[in-house]
Amino acid sequence: MKTRAATFLVSTWIVLSTFGCANSGRRSDDAAVLPVDVAGTWQARDDEVWRIVLNPNGAVSSAVIPMGEVEVRPNKTTRVEMADGKRSTFKAGDCVVEYTPATRELFVSIEMKKIHVVFMDNVVEGNSLDRFMGTVSQDGKVWTADWISVYDYGPRFPQEPNDIYAEPVVFDKIEN
């Protein structure tokens, strides 16, 4: 537990020192233009569901999130019919994109303001914030990032404060 907490603190310090507090509230529509090899679709490897589509203007076009494996769009609400016929709702918030050309560091933040999943007699309600920060390879084909996920899915699925830590995730650039 102490290792996870230390990792979280170091990761937070790196994010803040790299991007600064002044940029942390920056919306994706204020972001700089992305190079051709950075804009496009990034698909996480292995068993990770994440797929993030970045526009050349530096905005997130869409993202497939693990909760429900649903495609969401910034500041839009997505309604999905579940296998049992009930409807679940996913309301995305701001999705921030930052890119530093000199170091090829890419930072993407996906905010889910409200998640309301209904399946049979079960309901999960909450929110989440996922941040990815890492370097895009020189050939623009691989993005190796640290993933920090903070969520509140209610009392049935609590996230302990000491369980917040950076987990590595590797994305591959794919054709649409």
C-alpha positions as CSV (number, residue, x, y, z in Angstrom):
1,M,0.0,0.0,0.0
2,K,2.8,2.4,0.8
3,T,4.4,1.7,-2.5
4,R,1.2,2.5,-4.4
5,A,0.7,5.8,-2.4
6,A,4.3,6.8,-3.1
7,T,3.9,5.9,-6.8
8,F,0.7,8.1,-6.9
9,L,2.4,11.0,-5.3
10,V,5.4,10.8,-7.6
11,S,3.1,10.5,-10.6
12,T,1.0,13.4,-9.5
13,W,4.2,15.5,-9.0
14,I,5.4,14.6,-12.5
15,V,2.1,15.5,-14.1
16,L,1.9,18.8,-12.3
17,S,5.6,19.7,-12.9
18,T,5.4,18.7,-16.6
19,F,2.1,20.4,-17.5
20,G,1.7,22.9,-14.6
21,C,-1.3,23.8,-12.6
22,A,-2.3,26.5,-15.0
23,N,-2.8,24.0,-17.8
24,S,-4.7,21.5,-15.7
25,G,-8.1,23.1,-16.4
26,R,-7.5,23.7,-20.1
27,R,-10.2,22.4,-22.3
28,S,-9.5,20.2,-25.3
29,D,-10.8,22.9,-27.7
30,D,-8.0,25.2,-26.5
31,A,-5.3,22.6,-27.3
32,A,-2.5,23.1,-29.8
33,V,-2.6,21.4,-33.2
34,L,-1.3,17.8,-33.1
35,P,1.2,16.4,-35.6
36,V,-0.2,13.9,-38.1
37,D,1.6,11.0,-36.4
38,V,0.0,11.9,-33.0
39,A,-3.5,12.6,-34.2
40,G,-5.7,9.6,-35.0
41,T,-6.9,6.4,-33.2
42,W,-4.9,5.0,-30.3
43,Q,-5.9,1.4,-29.2
44,A,-4.6,0.0,-25.9
45,R,-2.8,-3.3,-26.1
46,D,-3.5,-6.6,-24.4
47,D,-6.9,-6.9,-22.6
48,E,-7.4,-3.1,-22.2
49,V,-10.5,-1.7,-23.8
50,W,-9.3,1.9,-24.1
51,R,-9.5,3.4,-27.6
52,I,-8.9,7.2,-27.9
53,V,-9.5,9.1,-31.1
54,L,-7.6,12.5,-31.3
55,N,-8.4,15.1,-33.9
56,P,-5.6,17.1,-35.6
57,N,-6.9,20.2,-33.8
58,G,-5.9,18.7,-30.5
59,A,-9.3,17.6,-29.3
60,V,-10.6,14.2,-28.2
61,S,-13.1,13.0,-30.8
62,S,-14.2,9.9,-28.9
63,A,-13.1,7.3,-26.4
64,V,-14.1,3.8,-25.6
65,I,-14.1,3.4,-21.9
66,P,-13.8,0.2,-19.9
67,M,-17.0,0.7,-17.9
68,G,-19.5,-0.9,-20.2
69,E,-17.1,-0.8,-23.2
70,V,-19.0,2.3,-24.4
71,E,-17.9,4.9,-26.9
72,V,-18.3,8.4,-25.5
73,R,-17.8,11.9,-26.8
74,P,-16.6,14.9,-24.8
75,N,-19.5,16.8,-23.1
76,K,-22.1,14.5,-24.6
77,T,-24.5,11.9,-23.2
78,T,-24.5,8.4,-24.5
79,R,-27.4,6.1,-23.8
80,V,-26.9,2.4,-24.3
81,E,-29.5,-0.5,-24.3
82,M,-28.3,-3.3,-22.1
83,A,-28.7,-7.0,-22.8
84,D,-31.8,-7.1,-20.6
85,G,-33.4,-4.2,-22.4
86,K,-32.8,-1.6,-19.7
87,R,-31.0,1.6,-20.6
88,S,-27.7,2.9,-19.1
89,T,-26.4,6.5,-19.4
90,F,-22.9,7.8,-19.7
91,K,-22.3,11.6,-19.5
92,A,-18.8,12.6,-20.5
93,G,-17.2,15.9,-19.4
94,D,-14.2,17.7,-20.6
95,C,-11.5,15.7,-22.3
96,V,-8.2,17.6,-22.1
97,V,-5.3,17.0,-24.5
98,E,-1.8,18.4,-24.1
99,Y,1.2,17.7,-26.3
100,T,4.8,18.8,-26.0
101,P,6.5,18.5,-29.4
102,A,10.1,18.8,-28.0
103,T,9.7,15.7,-25.8
104,R,6.8,14.0,-27.7
105,E,4.9,13.8,-24.4
106,L,1.2,13.3,-24.8
107,F,-1.3,13.9,-22.0
108,V,-5.0,12.9,-22.3
109,S,-7.7,13.2,-19.7
110,I,-11.1,11.6,-20.0
111,E,-13.7,12.8,-17.5
112,M,-17.0,10.9,-17.0
113,K,-19.3,13.3,-15.1
114,K,-22.0,10.7,-14.6
115,I,-22.2,7.0,-15.1
116,H,-25.5,5.2,-14.5
117,V,-25.4,1.5,-15.4
118,V,-28.5,-0.5,-15.0
119,F,-28.5,-4.3,-15.5
120,M,-31.2,-6.6,-14.2
121,D,-31.7,-5.5,-10.5
122,N,-28.2,-3.9,-10.2
123,V,-27.4,-0.3,-10.5
124,V,-23.9,1.3,-10.6
125,E,-23.9,5.1,-10.4
126,G,-20.9,7.4,-10.2
127,N,-18.1,9.2,-12.0
128,S,-14.5,8.7,-13.1
129,L,-11.5,10.6,-14.3
130,D,-8.8,8.8,-16.3
131,R,-5.5,10.4,-17.1
132,F,-2.9,9.1,-19.6
133,M,0.6,10.6,-19.8
134,G,3.6,9.3,-21.8
135,T,5.8,9.5,-24.8
136,V,4.8,8.9,-28.4
137,S,7.5,6.9,-30.3
138,Q,9.5,8.7,-33.0
139,D,7.7,6.8,-35.7
140,G,4.3,7.7,-34.2
141,K,3.1,4.1,-33.9
142,V,3.3,3.5,-30.1
143,W,2.3,5.7,-27.2
144,T,3.6,4.3,-23.8
145,A,1.7,6.0,-21.0
146,D,1.1,5.9,-17.3
147,W,-2.7,5.6,-16.5
148,I,-4.1,7.1,-13.4
149,S,-7.7,6.3,-12.7
150,V,-9.8,8.0,-10.0
151,Y,-13.4,6.9,-9.7
152,D,-16.4,6.9,-7.4
153,Y,-18.9,4.1,-8.2
154,G,-20.7,4.3,-4.9
155,P,-20.5,2.3,-1.7
156,R,-20.7,-1.1,-3.5
157,F,-17.5,-0.4,-5.5
158,P,-15.4,1.9,-3.4
159,Q,-11.9,3.1,-4.4
160,E,-9.6,3.3,-1.4
161,P,-7.5,6.5,-1.4
162,N,-4.3,4.4,-1.3
163,D,-5.3,2.4,-4.3
164,I,-4.8,5.3,-6.7
165,Y,-1.6,4.7,-8.6
166,A,-0.1,4.9,-12.1
167,E,-0.4,1.8,-14.2
168,P,1.5,1.4,-17.5
169,V,-0.6,1.0,-20.6
170,V,0.7,0.8,-24.2
171,F,-1.3,2.2,-27.1
172,D,-0.8,1.4,-30.8
173,K,-1.8,3.8,-33.6
174,I,-4.4,2.0,-35.7
175,E,-6.1,2.9,-39.0
176,N,-9.8,3.8,-38.8
